[in-house]
Amino acid sequence: MTRSELSDREILDAKVRSLPALSEPATAALLSNVRTKGRGPALDELVEHQLAGIIELAEARRGRGVEVSDLTQEGTIAGVVAVLEYAAQGGAADGLHRFVGRLVASHMDDTIELAAIERAGDEAFVRDTEIYEAAEVRTRHELGRTPTVVELAAELGWPEERVSIVGAILNEARARYDSEIVEYLDDIDEE
């Protein structure tokens, strides 16, 4: 946990400890207010009172690929949606915590799943660029010239469109890297 995350967590924990418990009648009154007025202080208060549960749900998902602080933030947003939905449905005060917990847990699990899919996509793209680059170098050496998209597609066994996309992204990255090196060298020459 970074210093910033620790600080944020300490602030959240202090906030949770400072909140007086809400009675069932007070919760019912706040839910009624949210039902009639929507967003406002009543909603904020109800969400704040769900914060301890949201933090607990985030902590229970530690080490699953998304930082606890990010899950807490996502969970708080989901908590707002859950309280609004629960109030709109006319839910009873004694069921609010359970409803929010289920919705927030589901949202956190979806967030973790999406992050895993993103990571897998990123890893697959890195593998594709490495395979592309190796094939490009090998084919250039064999042909004595830069291979065409069709030649690389045949070498890789990929569709031409995929070869074009990976090649364009890789060439853009190379150009950006080359321009950064030139800027760096220019800065050194000026000194």
N, C-alpha and C positions, 0 to 999 in steps of 0.2 A: 504494500500500500504506500503510495507516494505521500510526501508531506502535505500536498494540497488536498489529496483524498482524505487523509487523516484529519486535517483541519475541517473539511466539509463534513465529515462524519461526526466529529465532535460537536459541530454546530447543530447538526440534525438531532443527535442524541440529547443535547441540552434543550432543544426545542420540544422534543417528545417529553422529557422529564418535567418541563415547565407547564405542560398542559394539564389543567385540572380534569378529572374524569367527567365525562358527560353522562348525565342521567338519561334514562329512557325517555322521560317526557321532554327533556331539553333536545334530545336527538330528534324526536318526533316533530317538535316545533321547528327545528332547523330544516328538516326534510320538507315540511310543509312550505316553508319560506322558499326553498330551492325550487319546489314544484311550481310555485306561483311566479317567482321572480327570476328563476334561472341563475345565471352567474352573479356572484356578489359575495358579501361577507359571510353569509350562511354557508355557502358552498365551500369557501376557503376554510371555515372552521371545521366542517365535517371532514374535509380532506386531511387537514392537519391532524385530526384525531385518528385517522387511518394510517398515519405515517409510521408508527411503531410496527404495525403489521406488514407494511410495505418493505421496511428495512429488513425485517425478519425473513420475508420471502426472498429478497435479494441476497441476503447472507446465505440462505440455504442453497443458493445456486452458484456460490463462489467456485471458481475453478472450472467453469463450464464454457469458457471462451469469451465471456463478456464481463468487463469489470463490474464489481458490485456497485460502484458509484453510478455507472451508466444504467445498470438495472434499476437502481433506486430512482433515478431520474425518469426512466421509461415507466416505472411502476407508479410514480406520482402522477404522471400524465394520464395513465390508464385509470388511476384512482379518481381523477376528476371526471372522466367519462363515466366510470361506474357509478359514482354518486349521482350524477345528473340522470343517468338511466334509471337508477333505483328510485329516485325521487319521482321521476316522470311516470313510473309504473305504479306509484302509490304504495311502495313497499313499507312494511312495518319497521319501526326503529330497531327492534331486536334482531332483525335479519340483515341489517346494513353491513356489518363487519364481515359476515360470511360471504355475502354477495360480492363485496369489493375484493375480498381475498381471492375468490375463485376467478374473477375477471382479471385481476392484476397478475395472478400466477399464470394464467393462460397467456396473457400478453408477454410476460417475461420469457416463458417457454418459447413463444413464437419468435421473440427477439433473438434468443440464443440459437434457434434453428436457422433463422435468416443469416446470422453472423457466420454460422458454420458453412452454409451454402456459399456465401460470399468468399470465405477463405478458400474453400475447395475450388471455386471458380478462378480465384487469383492464382492458386497453386497450379492449376491446370494450364492457365495462360503462360505462366513462367516456364513450365515444362515445354509447352508448344513453341515458345520463342527460342528456347535452348535447342530443341530438335530442329527447328527451322534454320537457325544459325549454323548448326553443324552440317546440315544438308547443303546449305548455300555455300559454305566454305569448301566442302568436299566436291560439290558439282562444279564450282568455279575452278578448282584445281584440275579436275578431270577435263573440263571443256577448254580451259585457258581463257575464259571470259565469264562475264556475269551471266548466270543462267536466267532464262525467261520464267515467267510465272507457270507456263505450261510444263516446262522441264522440271521445275521444282515440285509442282503438283504430282507429276509422274514419279519423281524420286521419293516423295513423302507418302504418296498414296492418299493425298488429301484432295478435296474439291478445290478448283482454282480460286473460288471466292474466299475460302479460308486462307489459302496461301497469300492472296492479295491483301487481306485484312491484317494478318500477322506480320507480313512483310512491311506494310505501310506503317504500322505501329512501331515496329522495330527500327525502321529507317528514321522515323520521327524522333525516337528516343536517341538514336545515334547522333542525329543532327543537333539535338539539344545538348547532348553531352559534349560534342565537338565544339559548339559555340561557347559553352562554359569554360572549356579548356583554353580556347583562344582568348576569352576575356581575362582569364587568370594569367596567361602568359603576357598579355598586353599590360596588365597591372604590374607585373614583375619588371617588364622592360621600362616602364615609366619611372620606377624607383631608381 
